Amino acid sequence: MMTVLPFIESTIGKKDMMKSKTMLFMVTMFIMLAMNSFAMGDKDQARSSDAFYTIYSEEVTTMNYLISGSQVEHFMFANTIDNLVEYDKYGALKPSLALSWSSSTDGLVWTFKLRQGVQWLSHDGKPYAEVVAQDWVDAAKYIMTKANASSTADVIYQVVKNGNGYWEGTITDFSQVGVKALDKYTLQYTLEKPVPYFLSMLSYVTFLPVNGKFLAEQGSRFGIGNRNILYNGAYIMSEFEPQASRVLNKNAAYWDAANVFIPRLSYRYNREAATLSPELFLRNEISSTGIPSSILDTWTKDPARKDIVVPARFSSYTFFYAFNFNPKFAAEYEPDNWKIAVNNLNFRKALFHALDRKAAHTTLDPYNPQRQLSNTITPAGFANAAGSDFVEKGALAKISKTDSFNAKLALEFKAKAVKDLTGKAKLPVKVLMPYNTGSTDATNRVQVVEQQLEALLGKDFIDIIPLGYPATGFLNATRRAGNFAMQELNWGPDYADPETYTDPFTIGSNYNWPELATGYPQVDGVPKYESMVNLAKAEVVDMKKRYELFAAAEAFLINEAFVIPYRVGGGGYIATRLEPFASPYAPFGLSELKYKGQIVLPKPITAAEYTSLQAAWDKTRDAALNKTK
């Protein structure tokens, strides 16, 4: 059935809608009849789609895509602004705003020929200017200007020639930086050194273009709302009212409009979105919903619902628990005492081995929690070299095959930590653990973790303190502010190389600051992890050696218990009318966040249909990728 409630609500208002059940039924029946009639018509219309409706609890804080590193905002950018390249539904790289490209024999110079006639449009669909090569130069200059505080700047300034110098201010003339418009439709990047994965980087937010004239006109107002950016992608955000609604309409002038089928993406704010969405889905008010583990049994035992429960796809996001070495939380949670404890390796290893990740993950998947767990930060299957998986390299091989949960070891390390900390730190150590109240699973999980850790290690040793924060601005209030002792964090890859998973832990990041750990090993005055990563980054020819070096760095990070690897992203269970396996697919960048290529079906996908579609996708994908080799 077509989603009609949001439309009727916006037309007649909530109060009137409560009195209009008869009208709603009549309208719904009319649309159902019309759809049935349409479905029996012209086969060329088979890719027609309903609009997409959803609710959300985490608001975007900026539309400035040149500075944002937040996934909730990246969803908006992915659907409104195009990159040079994108990925098809099988994960094969294909042209987007770049029609073709070539590289020099040494891999340092990349030249892109742009698609001509693509327009920048305002929020009301009016043409502003043509998209040209200079737009990527203007975007790069803005991103690499440190005063603009772009959270994704390192992705570009670390690879383009003189990028780091411009970021640090030792180079002030941007014409010396390796991003140039050779002519109106020819863009060229010159790299500091060969980057084997450079093309995959171009699908990330850091390489989106901007119109320089519009950027200058807007000044500090750029990106404060939907009227303060321009659009060249599949959708235009026509409405944006924070903590109320946002609406994206299909861009009729889009260069690839024939492959955009969903006419409208409608988002309504509801602070209880995670709790309410399953019921709203059943009432046909929204197009897709997660099914929290707390109600999963109810759905799977209900004959009317069990057939529409389908597994959510895994992603290459990595989730892990991190210990904060730069605590800046309130005095009542004893940050100085935490700092003494967390700098003790035995204390960290006690928690490392005490965390039962399987028990924690039952909050997302009570049926098969083991299948999503990851013993490493870089997920298995993300990268291969010389015929073997990255996680099977060197010291990482043993880690990847070993469950970190070990009650016996945890208690042994507790005993050592107690001995080390006696007279230095106060026991029990308060462990501030923030969580996102907008996520039912996260709320349940922090309680499971609290009970499980305290039961194993004892309340005489640790006092886990869950502290809830609202979804909007959650990371700003917690991780980025250093306002946590131990927290579940995540990271999504930006490009197709294990280097991308090092970014949260290197100097300059705002994840958990391991370089500040007391007694942190140094190599020639450089923190050891940083030194190991730099050594791996420098190897750009021998990929087998490169991966071995990155694997050694990750093994060091885990063996020192700076983090506890937890799971890969996605997973759990959903009910949806979105056609699966039809959207762009890539384990990095923005492609996977796009609605391009998808349709919203008249009725929910069933488990049998999902299984059949997945089998067909798996079978076709290898052949599709082989064609690109």
ABEGO torsion letter per residue (X at the ends): XBBAAAAAAAAAEAAAAAAAAAAAAAAAAAAAAAAAAAAABBAAAAABBBBBBBBBABBBABABAAABABAAAAAAAAAABBBABBBBAAGBBBBBABABBBBBAAGABBBBBBBBGBBBBBAAGBBABBBBAAAAAAAAAAAABAAAGBAAAAAAAAABBGAAAAAAGABABAAABABBBABAABBBBBBABBBAAAAAAAABAAABBBBAAAAAAAEAABGABAAABBBABABBBABBBBGABBBBBBBAABAAAAABABABBBBBBBAAAAAAAAAAAAAGABABBBBBAAAAAAAAABAAAAAABBBBBBBABBBBBBBBABBABBAAAGAAAAAAAAABAAAAAAAAAABBAAAAAAAABAABAAAABBABABBBGABBBGGBBAAABEAAAAAAABBABBAAAAAAAAAAAAAAABGABBOBBBBBBBBBAABAAAAAAAAAAAAAAAAAAEAAABBBBBBBBBABGAAAABAAAGBBABBBBBBBBABBBAAAAAAAABBGBAAAGAAABBGBBBBGGBBAAAAAAAAAAABAABAAAAAAAAAAAAAAAAAAGABBBABBBEEEBBBBABBBGABBBBABEAAAABABGBBBBABBBBAAAAAAAAAAAAAAAAAAAAAAX
